[in-house]
Amino acid sequence: SEVGSGDVLVGLPTVPFRDEEVRVRLGPAYYAYLRVAEGCNHNCTFCAIPGFRGSFRSKGFDTIVEEARQLVARGAREINLIAEDTNQWGMDFGPDDERRLPELLRALSDIEDLKWIRLLYCYPSYFTEPLVEAIATLPKVVKYIDIPLQHASGPVLSRMQRPGPQHTENLLKKLRERIPELVLRTTFISGFPGETEQDHSATRAFARSLGFERGGAFAYSEEDGTPAAGFDDQIEPELRQRRREQLERGFQRRAEVWADRQVGRRLDILVDRMEGDVAIGRSYADAPDIDNVVKIPGAVVPFEPGMVVRCEIVEVDGLDLVGVVVE
Ligand code: SF4
């Protein structure tokens, strides 16, 4: 189909959910990904997802809780909630079912052997007061939010058809204020059509001022059928890459500073695997498969994957941390 500027192809709401067996078995048994919604109603001009995933619809409350129970029964100790826009979960239920993400997080928290619940892929809206409160106060919900922002310059965000920088800055400041020790992960796109040096600098400055502990950048690439692919001010691929590297270096520097600050701090570490007598785990600040690890040398029986142990961080090893067990 032909797609004009400002339009995006949206699939039928009946596009089925992806096969959960495939989705949830991606990781080792002690962490799992649980898809809570499918599709997206946003119209980001660079994104083809709504075209093939369909419009946004949430998985049912009881279905999710049951899937989580099964995952925990099979050994999962951490559940990573995923969707195109995870924090929008439940907003399509309407008045007949008023349960939203805070209620879901509470229900998941009641699963006895589940230790951590993590929110990945959040959209910079939908952080209602009850949701912020739930994240801040529920002990099993890790104080980590993954919120891909894509850019931070007003003109670019406007052409991307995404929320503006002031809205997002206010939101992130509020989240930091309300959730002590919050770790924020984001993702930026470099070299979106028409991006000027000033736009790029604005994104770097935004990242510095918000101090993301985790982050990544991708060079823009044209997706077939999206409005942005038809914009006539595409940026040279080399420049997209150069700007991506600059953004990545900024994230790297902030991650290093954050890691240094952890020395002396006590953190719960979820052990993912053993490498000889070194237990390899993660703190709340490390999402599986993408962030860093915490190494616990000299770990002997009864260490086993899936355990959570209290450690004091004694050293930094690159971006990884080294800890000793204190309890
Ligand atoms: S980038 Fe995310 S929010 Fe935007 S259209 Fe794609 S899936 Fe939806």
Residues whose N, C-alpha, C, O or C-beta is under 5 A from the ligand:
A	BS01	SF4	C40 H42 N43 C44 C47 I49 E84
